[in-house]
Amino acid sequence: MDASPDCAACFIRQGADVSRFLPEGPARDSLLEEVRRMSSEVDLTRPPVVVGQAIHRRLRELTGDPDPYRGAKLAFNDLVLGLLPELRDMIRHAPDPLRLAARLAIAGNVIDLGPNASLTPADALLALRGVLHESFHEDWESFVEALAHATRIMYLADNAGEIVVDRLLIEAIGPDRVTVVVRGGPIINDATIEDARETGLADLVEVIDNGSDAPGTLLDDCGATFRERFEAADMIIAKGQGNVETLSEVNRPLFFLFKVKCPVVAAHTGLPQGTHALIDSMRRRGARADHRH
């Protein structure tokens, strides 16, 4: 998915959000000016996450902090770990435990400080506890069919905190056939190897990183080992809007689990902003191709 001119306002907002990591003065002013320049020079042939990656790399340089969101990541990991017994009980009593586990994984995608830097623990708890009352757009039958035949499932994780509820879906799928992929370096509150270890996910399932610090999966920025595993997977579960932005045109057996958080992605997917979605990418790509012909 290519960036849109409408993305510029979001980049400016992200710049204002991240500038708060810096004291008032030349460094903050420099960051804001650089973000304004990036927003005016957006490459409309590349996904929006390319600019997000550049903004946060510059933030790390100016602060001297390799992981500015570390405290927030720890807090959300601990928050959702404390909620696990309650969520497991919900799944145990659900008519369709697999479907509820998938919906909880999608609801957990709210824990994203990129589009919503003011997200609170109360917001995250409300999203997870309220999952039974949310409406979902799901390509459910094709998801279940793919699970029935897949032996090498790649699970592209998104955010810290969110990866704790991902564990519930992975347990329901069967962890022996799943490899979880996290970011290759800190970016916003996205999950890294450290988060997978601290939350116990690395004790359940194989976890690798993709070699990239982009808030999505830019294949040309990822490591060779990851790309080989990506090509070998017979099912790929991709969490979060950043993966929709970077992988929706890739011809692989991808299923996107995410919350639609911006009007540009809403227009791209044809789903209203705020929708909780499970999308079969190959089916959607086939439908678009049929429509063009």
Secondary structure, 3 states (H helix, E strand, C coil): CCCCCCHHHHHHHHHHHHHCCCCCCHHHHHHHHHHHHHHHCCCCCCCCHHHHHHHHHHHHHHHCCCCCCHHHHHHHHHHHHHHHHHHHHHHHCCCCHHHHHHHHHHHHHHCCCCCCCCCCHHHHHHHHHCHHHCCEEECHHHHHHHHHHCCCEEEECCECCHHHHHHHHHHHHCHHHEEEEECCCCCCCECCHHHHHHCCHHHHCEEEECCCCCCCCCHHHCCHHHHHHHHHCCEEEEECHHHHHHHCCCCCCEEEEEECCCHHHHHHHCCCCCCEEEEEHHHHHHHHHHHHC
